[in-house]
Amino acid sequence: MRSLLTGVLRRRARPLALACAASTGHQICEALVPLAIGLAVDRAVNGGSVTSILVAVGAILVLFTILASGGGTTFWQLTAATATEAHDLRVRATAAILTDPHAGAGRRSGDLANVLVSDAKGTADVLRAVVNVVSGAAAVIVTVVVLLGVDPWLGIGIAVGVPVLTVGIDRISPLVERRIAARQQSSGLAAALAAELVHGLRPLRGFGGVPQAIRRYRRASGESLDAALRGATATAAVEGAGQVATGIVLVGTAAAAGR
């Protein structure tokens, strides 16, 4: 698995580097927006000259321009890289299956095709994960540095609180992994059954087995739906926990800064 992920990163090194740079710029600008607006307001409230206020406003516009450009570039590079890599992985996996008679043994054709497509997409998404980690870490570092300049305790609180919350949220990720694996397996079995039923439709009609086939597929499809809902629930729980944790950090920082 490690060699597979390393190969993905090596093949897409150029777009990955561009996406990391663009996303890092975007995240850093996001972190600097409150600081820039605060400085502009301070200049206006403290009776700064018109020129200094215009310079501050112009700096904010430049900041937002870089922010928007970085976000757009990141989306463009990541979308192209993940789609291209997923296609490449599907081609490689298909070639391996066709050339090796033992590859994919124990799986039906529909199940194998469904897993192949979903796994290729999931593996390619490691590019997105790397970009998010790199740019997020850069934004946290900039935020901590800025807050240390405002008040050391604020900077220390963010430097300690964010990793603790991240580790806490990561503790529930195995639940998501198990449910996603169950969803993948059930959806693959449903796809395999559908392919077999379509392939054998004429014989089924010949001996009157269509009603039984429909019942089997309805049961398999229902199990796939239940697994998908459980997976979606677990994913939503993790995302919700992340949002709540972010809100706690924001509220705590604002309260400490106000005090």
N, C-alpha and C positions, 0 to 999 in steps of 0.2 A: 504493500500500500504506500509506503514511504517513497519507494522508487517511482511509483505511478505519479504521485503528487509532485515529486521533484522534476519529473519529465514535463508535466504541465507547466510548471513555473519556468523551466528552461526554454521551452518552445515559445512561450508568450512573454519572454523577458522584456522586450521593447515596449509593447503596449502596457504591460504591468508597471514598468518604471514610469511611463508617462501618466498613467492613471494615479499612481501613488503620489507623484509630484503635484498633479492638478488637485487631487482630493486633499492633500496636505495643505496646499494654499487655500483651498476653500474652507477647510475646518479652522485654520489659523485665523482667517479673516472673520469667520463666524465668532470666534472667541474674542476678537479685538473690537467687534462692533459696539458692545456696551461701553468699552473704554473710550473709543473715538467719540461717541455721542456724548458721554459724560464730559470729556474735555471741551467739546464744542459748547455745551450748555454752560460750563464753568466760565468760559471766556465771555459768553454773552451776559451772564449774570454779574460777573465781576467787572463789568464795564470795559471789556476789551475793545480795541479799535475795530473799525469796520473791516479793515484789511485782514486782521487776524481771524475774525469770525468767518470771513469768506474763505480764507485758507483752510480753516477747520472743516467747513461745509464741503469744500472741494475735496479734501482728504477723505471724507466719508463717502463721497460719490466714487472716488477711485477705489476705495475699499470694497464697495458693493459691486463695482465693475469686475474686480479681480475675483470676488466671491462667486458671482454668477458665471463668469468664464470658466473658473475652476470646476464648478459643478457640472456645467455642460460638457466640458472636455472629459471629465471622469465618466459621465454616463456614456458618451460616445465610445471611448476607448474600451470600457468594460463590456458594453453590449456587443461590440464587434469581436473582442477577444474571447468572451465566453461562448458566443454562438459558433465561432470558428473552431474553438477547441472541442466543444461538444460534438460538432460534426466530425472532426478528426478522430475523436475517441470512438464514435460509432463505427466509422469506417475500419479502424484498427481492430475493434472487437469483432465485427462481422467477418473480416478477413481471417482472424484467428479461429472463429467458429467453423468457417467453411473449409479451412485447410487442416484442422485438427479434428478427427472424428470423435475424440473423447471430450472436447470442449463443450461445455453446456450439458454434459450428461446428467440425467436425472431431472431435467426441466423440459416441459412441453414447449412447443414452438411459440405459442402465443405468450406464455409466461416469460420465456427467454427474451422475446422482442420487447416486452413491456419493461422488464428489468434493465435491459441494455440501454433503452432510451432514457429512463429515469436516472440510472447510475451515471451515464455520460454527462447529463446535465448537472447532477450533483457534484461530480468530480470537477467539472469546469468552473463551478461556482467557488472553488477554493481561491480563484483570482480575486473575486469580490471580497472574500473574507480577509485576504492579505491586505488589500487596499484599505478596508475599514479599520483594521487593527493599526496599521502604520499611521494613517491620518488621524485616527482617534487619539493615539498616544501623543502625537505631535500637538494636538489641540489641548490635551490635558496638561502637557508640559508648559505650553505658553500661558494657559490659565493660571497654573500654580505660580509661575514666575511673576505674572502681573499682580496676583493677589498677595504674594510675599512683599511686593513693593508697597501695596496699600496697607496691609496689616499682616504681620508674620503668622498670627494664629489662623487667619483665614486661609492663607496658603497651605499651612500645615494640615488644616482640617480637610481641604480638598485632596491634598497629596495622600492622606491616610484613608479618608472616607471612600473615595472612588474605587481604589483597589479592593477594599473590604466588601463593598457592595457588588462589585464584579464577581468576586469569588463566591459570594453568597448566591448570586443568580446562577452561576455556573454549576452549583450543586444540584440544581433541578434539571439540568440538561440531559442526564441519562434517561429520565422519564420520556422526554421528547424523542430521543433516539430509539427507544424501544417501541414506541407507538408508531413512529415513522417506518421502522422496519416491518412491523405488523401490517401497516397500511400497504406498503410496497408488495409484500407477499400476497395479501388477499387480492389486491388489484391485478397482480400478475396471474393468479389462478383464475380470476374472472375473465381476463382477456384470453387466456389459453382455452378455457371452456367455450367461449364465444367463437373462437377460431375453429375449434373442433366441430362445434354444432353447425356452423356455416359450411364447413367442408363436407360433413356427412348429412346435409339437409335432405338430399334426394332419398337415401336409404331410410331416414327417419320418417319421411312422408310415406314411404312404401309400406312399412309395417305399423304405422300409426303411433310412432313414438314422439311426435312433436309436443303434445301436452306435457309429457314427462320431462322432455328436454327443456321446455319453458320453465317448469317448476325448478329444475336443477339450476338453471341460469339465474332465475329470480332469487333463489337462496344464496348463490355465490355472489351475485351483485349486491344483495342486501348486506352480506358480511363485509364486502369491500366498502360499502357506504358507511357501515358502523365503524370500521377501522379508520376510514378517512376522517370521520367526525371526531373520533378520539384523538387522532393525530392533530387535527386542527385545534381542538380544545387545549391540548398540551402546549402547542406552539403559542396560542393566544395567552395562556397562563404565563409563559416565560416572557413574552413581549410585554404583557401587563405588569409583571413584576419589574421589568426594566424601566417602564415608564414611571411606576410608583417610586422606584429607587431614585430615578432622575429628579422627580418632583421633590423628594425628601432632601436631596442635596441642594437643589435650588432654594427651597424654602429655608433650610438651615443656614445657607450662605447669606441669603438676604436678611434673615433675622439677626445673624451675628454681625453683619455689616451695619445694619440699622442701629444695633445696640452700641 
